[in-house]
Amino acid sequence: MPAIVGVAQVITLGNSSIFHIGDVYKIMPFSNAKTFSGAGSFNTGEQLVVNNKMSSTNTFDPDTVDQPNLLNM
């Protein structure tokens, strides 16, 4: 069923961003990334208290490919 969409304002899109409105058959990314961060790295809010006594980030990854972007054209 077709979608009826009103006004959409797009300020900015990144290099590999996807912006779609309405019906879609297939969305395929052209890039991927892996992020490593320590405990409490992405915490947001007001009056946030984080107690990380001993923290270490394990970046060991035995996989050679996690999720390939093969044939995404």
KEMAR-726121 format. One line per 8 residues: number of its first residue (from 1); for each residue y, z, x of C-alpha. Coordinates in pm, 1 decimal. Last residue first. Layout:
REM KEMAR-726121
NUM	Y:Z:X; ... $
END
This chain:
REM KEMAR-726121
73	-245.4:-519.5:2524.1; -462.6:-212.0:2547.7; -783.2:-361.1:2693.7; -859.5:-62.1:2918.1; -622.7:230.1:2876.3; -877.5:466.6:3026.1; -929.8:822.0:2902.2; -1027.0:1078.5:3164.5 $
65	-1108.1:858.1:3462.6; -1245.1:992.0:3792.1; -1362.0:1317.0:3641.2; -1405.3:1611.7:3881.8; -1061.8:1754.9:3798.0; -942.5:2045.3:4010.1; -587.5:2139.5:3910.1; -664.3:2504.7:3835.6 $
57	-333.5:2677.7:3772.2; -297.4:3030.3:3904.9; -165.6:3344.9:3743.2; -185.3:3707.2:3850.8; 31.7:3940.8:3644.1; 163.3:3707.8:3378.2; 381.8:3910.8:3143.3; 591.2:3694.4:2910.3 $
49	877.9:3836.9:2705.5; 1070.1:3592.3:2486.3; 1398.9:3711.2:2341.5; 1462.0:3378.2:2168.4; 1208.5:3100.5:2177.0; 1020.3:2864.8:2403.4; 703.2:2898.6:2609.7; 598.6:2583.4:2792.6 $
41	538.1:2730.8:3137.6; 395.6:3068.6:3032.3; 80.1:3034.2:3240.2; 99.2:2756.3:3493.4; 139.8:2385.7:3438.8; -65.5:2073.4:3499.0; 24.1:1758.0:3311.3; -188.0:1445.1:3295.4 $
33	-34.1:1111.0:3210.4; -118.3:800.9:3012.5; 20.9:452.1:2980.7; 9.0:151.7:2748.4; -66.6:346.1:2432.3; -243.6:174.3:2141.2; -144.2:197.5:1776.2; -357.3:-0.6:1529.2 $
25	-328.1:-100.7:1165.4; 2.0:56.3:1066.0; 169.6:116.2:732.8; 516.9:260.5:724.8; 750.7:326.7:1011.8; 645.5:307.0:1372.9; 798.3:417.4:1698.0; 569.9:441.0:1999.9 $
17	709.2:547.0:2334.2; 587.1:411.4:2666.6; 921.8:368.4:2840.5; 1099.2:633.7:2638.2; 1282.8:579.2:2313.0; 1639.0:679.0:2231.6; 1869.0:750.5:1938.7; 1661.6:602.8:1659.0 $
9	1823.9:630.1:1316.4; 1607.3:551.4:1015.0; 1753.8:464.3:675.0; 1516.1:441.1:380.9; 1148.5:356.2:392.6; 932.5:194.1:127.9; 574.0:180.6:247.7; 337.8:-95.4:148.0 $
1	0.0:0.0:0.0 $
END
